[in-house]
Amino acid sequence: MSYNTFGREFRFTTWGESHGPALGATVDGVPPGVPLDEGFIQKFLDRRRPGTSKHTTQRKEADRVRILSGLFEGRTTGTPIQLMIDNTDQRSKDYGEIASSFRPGHADITYHLKYGLRDYRGGGRSSARETAARVAAGGVAQAVLAHLLPGLKITGYMVQMGEMRLNRGNFDPNAIPDNPFFLPDATAVPAWSDYLDGVRKGQNSVGAAVEILIEGCPPGLGAPVYAKLDTDLAAAMMSINAVKGVEIGEGMGAASLTGTNNADEIRMGNDGPLFLSNHAGGILGGISTGQEIVLRFSVKPTSSITTPRRTINQRGEEIDLITKGRHDPCVGIRAVPVAEAMAACVILDHLLMDRAQTGGIRGEIG
């Protein structure tokens, strides 16, 4: 099996390749009666769409989504929802020279070692183009969450791009949709832009770090052992192309804290328990606390660069290789809407699992 399905109660299967005629997702487990149309999903795809600024790949894809099944009179029927996105701007000739060579940093060599063959046109299934289907599926999840948990909000933004780091003292969520970096600091955009221009003109690429903030998540989502909410969120982020590390709350920084500093103390508030801090990132014992869920992940630099790199070909010969084509100088930028989509899928999956197990019943305090 090649494992193209994600989720338990809410689940989707993505299909298609980077340079095939189309790609998409089959989404199952959606409750009936949820308002949904193509326009709602499209607004999420437009945030991920390539070619929207000089800082991303110049592949021109409209990424127009079509809903082929699972709707009747503008509402979900409870049956599988089939989503399809046509590929319209493939340039497979860009990849002819690497048909028998392995691009350093790419999955070319591992796909070849595992399957004995690979789609070298843009990487096939290993291409970040696959994430368009995830974002479409995430749009469905967002529609269901808006129906079941109208107070939930999932926001992604960049906190680092190479040497550039977010100044949290200038954090402004209103700035996020108004710049190509999903950066919550409008004053820093020119410097980030100049920095990435220099990287791109130097025929190089750069890594990034992205943060996801989930507000309005109710307490009680997750399970104590093998279906921990943080486990599934981390797995969802790690499944995104080029992601190399994930942390929840303090994350790796917790290694430098003491117990007195790290424990989130509790008092009784007017509406129930009140946590005095959030080092845990909104999850304790694999179960949501009702606080904001905070997670971050790191994205490696794009491996496709025009600077020659040493590698080998299928004959075992040592060569130098330049990767041609249209590629993101910082793939972390377009990872933001992908991560939001995956977070939405995980939260909805756990919400449906909790409804099935507990019926939403919660322990009382006070």
Disulfide bonds with the S-S distance in Angstrom:
none
